[in-house]
Amino acid sequence: MEYALSPAMRALRARARAFAETVLYPLEIICDEQDGLPPELELAARQAAQASGFFAPNVPVADGGAGLSIFEQVMVEEGIGRATGMLWAVVWRPSNVLLQATPEQKQRYLHPWARGERRGCYAITEPGAGSDTSQLATTAQREGDGFRISGEKWFATGGDVASFFMVVAHVPDETGPRPTIFFVDRNAPGVRFAREPRFTHASVYGHPVVVFDDVRVSQDDILGDVGLGMELTRDWFREERLMIAARCLGAAERALELALAWAQERHASGRPLIEHQAIGGMLADSATELAAARALTYNVAWEIDQGLDIRTAHGKAAMVKLFASEMAGRVCDRAVQVLGGRGYMREHPVERLWRDTRVDRIWEGSSEIQRLIIARGLARRGVTTLTG
Ligand SMILES: Cc1cc2nc3c(=O)[nH]c(=O)nc-3n(C[C@H](O)[C@H](O)[C@H](O)COP(=O)(O)OP(=O)(O)OC[C@H]3O[C@@H](n4cnc5c(N)ncnc54)[C@H](O)[C@@H]3O)c2cc1C
């Protein structure tokens, strides 16, 4: 349990923060007002991200990515996580499950994604299956040497701009339904965009409802093997939960910096706000919780880079996501309170941070689900494994 924040890591985090401040912040109001960006602004931001050196941070250099360690990725995501409107997502982050793809699949899906040319969308959630993925109703029925996929996927982040989907569907066989990931091209006959709902946060990319109506795919469109769908998905969850935590650190830090600045500048009853204990106490609680979340996140990232076993890593990633997302919710909420009416104006970053960080307690497994994972880890491996 020891990591050192080297000058190189600090510099990387600062570089990501500078990217957020110079490239992403100027787009925030447009993104909030339009619930997205005009295509030319999205492209310009994405091209700036490609020039940053940390585009596709989780993809090995040999596959065209930045090839960063988990700790380095946390530095990057923390820096860019300061931006609102999900603008951090212009730094494309291909799903790590693609590392299990065949050379041909990598060439078709992973490499162009890492080059910023075409992206995919991970589609698991359905109207009847969110936290409980055993309820997935999308099926891939065998037909000849291929399959026919039918089902409806909700909340497909990036589905509005994706060229392809990674669809988790059940392949029925004599042992029961076997969850499997299939590549499905956006233009395949039977793929239909049902609707594009609006959400609490504004977002550079949408989360549409997509229907797959008897879509024909081949054996070569399977990622990994039949039945590996949930095992591969857990790899993605583990990585993404850490990165959500990292972005929560950045969001909370920005909210706290803005609240502190206001508390020092604004006077009430003859004194700066910060000298009133009620306000100073909120800032103190936020700083303490942010420091604790940061220490936990960095430590687990470091342990994973040192080769932490996968089951312990799964439990610890759940702890990190749970703690950091709940922390960010409290810190941003206090920041709104410290700013008073200004904190409730959509034009103010703390209002958007408050709105944006709400989803971090829901997606990639809600806080309740993270607690279930942690409790299961405790029961199987004891206290010290997860907390030591
Ligand atoms: C903006 C956004 C983007 C998303 N992006 C994607 C995406 O790209 N791809 C994708 O596949 N999905 C995506 N999701 C889906 C997301 O992962 C799910 O919303 C999430 O897993 C929760 O599932 P649910 O919404 O069906 O809620 P439910 O599973 O119905 O849960 C409802 C409530 O019940 C609680 N609950 C459920 N089960 C239990 C239990 N066993 N014990 C205690 N409490 C429980 C939950 O914590 C929650 O509070 C996205 C969601 C959002 C909002």
The ligand as an SDF file (V2000), in Angstrom:
LIG
                    3D

 53 58  0  0  0  0  0  0  0  0999 V2000
  -26.5190    8.7020  -18.7990 C   0  0  0  0  0  0  0  0  0  0  0  0
  -26.4180    7.2040  -18.7850 C   0  0  0  0  0  0  0  0  0  0  0  0
  -25.5230    6.5650  -19.6380 C   0  0  0  0  0  0  0  0  0  0  0  0
  -25.4390    5.1790  -19.6700 C   0  0  0  0  0  0  0  0  0  0  0  0
  -24.6010    4.5690  -20.5700 N   0  0  0  0  0  0  0  0  0  0  0  0
  -24.7220    3.2150  -20.7730 C   0  0  0  0  0  0  0  0  0  0  0  0
  -24.0360    2.5720  -21.8600 C   0  0  0  0  0  0  0  0  0  0  0  0
  -23.2700    3.1930  -22.5980 O   0  0  0  0  0  0  0  0  0  0  0  0
  -24.2690    1.2480  -22.0710 N   0  0  0  0  0  0  0  0  0  0  0  0
  -25.0920    0.5160  -21.2860 C   0  0  0  0  0  0  0  0  0  0  0  0
  -25.2480   -0.6640  -21.5250 O   0  0  0  0  0  0  0  0  0  0  0  0
  -25.7220    1.0930  -20.2090 N   0  0  0  0  0  0  0  0  0  0  0  0
  -25.5660    2.4150  -19.9600 C   0  0  0  0  0  0  0  0  0  0  0  0
  -26.2290    3.0200  -18.9060 N   0  0  0  0  0  0  0  0  0  0  0  0
  -27.0860    2.1950  -18.0460 C   0  0  0  0  0  0  0  0  0  0  0  0
  -26.6280    2.1410  -16.6060 C   0  0  0  0  0  0  0  0  0  0  0  0
  -25.4950    1.3440  -16.4470 O   0  0  0  0  0  0  0  0  0  0  0  0
  -27.8380    1.6580  -15.7920 C   0  0  0  0  0  0  0  0  0  0  0  0
  -28.7630    2.7350  -15.7710 O   0  0  0  0  0  0  0  0  0  0  0  0
  -27.4900    1.2400  -14.3940 C   0  0  0  0  0  0  0  0  0  0  0  0
  -26.7130    0.0530  -14.3980 O   0  0  0  0  0  0  0  0  0  0  0  0
  -28.7330    1.0170  -13.5360 C   0  0  0  0  0  0  0  0  0  0  0  0
  -29.6630    0.2150  -14.1830 O   0  0  0  0  0  0  0  0  0  0  0  0
  -31.1970    0.6890  -14.3060 P   0  0  0  0  0  0  0  0  0  0  0  0
  -31.1970    2.0870  -14.7920 O   0  0  0  0  0  0  0  0  0  0  0  0
  -31.9400   -0.3100  -15.1130 O   0  0  0  0  0  0  0  0  0  0  0  0
  -31.7410    0.7110  -12.8450 O   0  0  0  0  0  0  0  0  0  0  0  0
  -32.3090   -0.5650  -12.0260 P   0  0  0  0  0  0  0  0  0  0  0  0
  -31.3770   -1.7160  -12.1800 O   0  0  0  0  0  0  0  0  0  0  0  0
  -33.7250   -0.7630  -12.3530 O   0  0  0  0  0  0  0  0  0  0  0  0
  -32.2020   -0.0240  -10.5330 O   0  0  0  0  0  0  0  0  0  0  0  0
  -33.1200    0.9150   -9.9770 C   0  0  0  0  0  0  0  0  0  0  0  0
  -32.7140    1.1750   -8.5450 C   0  0  0  0  0  0  0  0  0  0  0  0
  -32.7310   -0.0430   -7.8090 O   0  0  0  0  0  0  0  0  0  0  0  0
  -31.4760   -0.3010   -7.2140 C   0  0  0  0  0  0  0  0  0  0  0  0
  -31.2070   -1.7290   -7.2400 N   0  0  0  0  0  0  0  0  0  0  0  0
  -31.2350   -2.5560   -8.3110 C   0  0  0  0  0  0  0  0  0  0  0  0
  -30.9040   -3.8030   -7.9380 N   0  0  0  0  0  0  0  0  0  0  0  0
  -30.6610   -3.7680   -6.6100 C   0  0  0  0  0  0  0  0  0  0  0  0
  -30.2750   -4.7370   -5.6550 C   0  0  0  0  0  0  0  0  0  0  0  0
  -30.0520   -6.0130   -6.0050 N   0  0  0  0  0  0  0  0  0  0  0  0
  -30.1070   -4.3390   -4.3730 N   0  0  0  0  0  0  0  0  0  0  0  0
  -30.3300   -3.0530   -4.0190 C   0  0  0  0  0  0  0  0  0  0  0  0
  -30.6860   -2.0900   -4.8820 N   0  0  0  0  0  0  0  0  0  0  0  0
  -30.8610   -2.4420   -6.1630 C   0  0  0  0  0  0  0  0  0  0  0  0
  -30.4800    0.4700   -8.0610 C   0  0  0  0  0  0  0  0  0  0  0  0
  -29.3120    0.7950   -7.3400 O   0  0  0  0  0  0  0  0  0  0  0  0
  -31.2820    1.7100   -8.4090 C   0  0  0  0  0  0  0  0  0  0  0  0
  -31.2150    2.6020   -7.3240 O   0  0  0  0  0  0  0  0  0  0  0  0
  -26.2630    4.4180  -18.8070 C   0  0  0  0  0  0  0  0  0  0  0  0
  -27.1330    5.0580  -17.9300 C   0  0  0  0  0  0  0  0  0  0  0  0
  -27.2180    6.4340  -17.9150 C   0  0  0  0  0  0  0  0  0  0  0  0
  -28.1830    7.0900  -16.9830 C   0  0  0  0  0  0  0  0  0  0  0  0
  1  2  1  0
  2  3  1  0
  2 52  2  0
  3  4  2  0
  4  5  1  0
  4 50  1  0
  5  6  2  0
  6  7  1  0
  6 13  1  0
  7  8  2  0
  7  9  1  0
  9 10  1  0
 10 11  2  0
 10 12  1  0
 12 13  2  0
 13 14  1  0
 14 15  1  0
 14 50  1  0
 15 16  1  0
 16 17  1  0
 16 18  1  0
 18 19  1  0
 18 20  1  0
 20 21  1  0
 20 22  1  0
 22 23  1  0
 23 24  1  0
 24 25  2  0
 24 26  1  0
 24 27  1  0
 27 28  1  0
 28 29  2  0
 28 30  1  0
 28 31  1  0
 31 32  1  0
 32 33  1  0
 33 34  1  0
 33 48  1  0
 34 35  1  0
 35 36  1  0
 35 46  1  0
 36 37  1  0
 36 45  1  0
 37 38  2  0
 38 39  1  0
 39 40  1  0
 39 45  2  0
 40 41  1  0
 40 42  2  0
 42 43  1  0
 43 44  2  0
 44 45  1  0
 46 47  1  0
 46 48  1  0
 48 49  1  0
 50 51  2  0
 51 52  1  0
 52 53  1  0
M  END
$$$$
